[in-house]
Amino acid sequence: MKRFRQIFYDLLPWWLTNGEGELVQYSLGFMRDHMVTRARLSLEARLPSRAGASALALLGADRGIIRGRTESRESYVARLKAWRYPRGHRIRGNAFALLDQIANYWGATLFDVSTISRNLVRNRREPDGTETTTYSTEWTWDDGDLAQWGRFWVVMQCQPGSGIGYTPALGDPALWSYNDPTACIGLTGMTPEDVVAMRRLFRGRAWKPAGTRAEWMIFSKDGGFPVYEAGDQKNWGVDSGGVRIPGRYPAYRYVSLSPSANNTYSGDPTKFPTTVRLLGGADYTGDPTNFTTTATLPGGRVYTGNPARFPDKVLLVDDGDAPRAL
């Protein structure tokens, strides 16, 4: 197919296809070719099968479909084309639509993914795509009212080869020289960008059911499914006979999906422990009579705290966002 800057030789008289006439016609033809090319590329950019890399990213953002960590172009294009049918946007508020998005991001065959709602309903997507719903699942995360049905959790049961692991335990001497830029606090094989991607699924064109709130994403590196009975999981630590001990099972790792709500710590003075369990199992007991009211800073300056300005809430460091690099 000839372009405008070529076809004028066949359409115009000789005095317009030679000399200065040729230069003028060629320039006009070149501008027409540019406008046609721009119009064609603009039309193609809205078609996933013909769009370039930058256009694919924009299409994904517009449709709320996040590209998987290692997803091929072919696979991502197929998911973008299926945005409306057979599932996609048509069931965006369905739990299984959310599970599909999560599975495709991490690798569908590498994770057994579930959502657990506060009213004890578990929706599960197995690595082979099998979907099941179980009622009355044993799940007592905290002492919140069962009527708060809008809260839910995501459980990632990692299968062999998933690449997800745990960082060394606090107190492990190996941690002093630990420097893994691909890790978040507590997890390896996962980056802060992965956490951001997961949270994006619940904002804007959210895949969650309307009126609900995602609480935590729970990782099980060995494929087990957590069972919570005590109802103390909302706190990192709990009081046990006056001793502060870890509140969550060490077999799992947790990433907040609602950091503005879950990462705010509010102390309970009635549950303040008299001792704290240190690394290695030893107990530390403070002596209130030796608690200082002032501190001498470098340079001889004296700092005195103002009890009237002591906060009752503290925003904790986000364990899912902080990169693990010491």
Protein Blocks (a to p, Z undefined) as FASTA:
>chain_A
ZZfklmmmmmmcfklmgcjllmmmmmmmmmmmmmmmmmmmmmmmmpmklmcfklmmmmmm
mnopacdfklcfklmmmmmmmmmpcklmmlmmpmklmmmmmmmmnopklpccddddfkop
acdddfkopacddehiacdfblcdfklmmbccddddddehklpacdddehiaklmmgccf
kbcehiahiafklmmmmmmmmgcjafbdehiacfbdcddfkopacddfklpmmpmbdcee
hiacdfbdfkbccddfblmlmmpccddfklccfbdcdehhiacdddfklpcfbdcdehhi
acdddfklpcfbdcdddfklmccdZZ
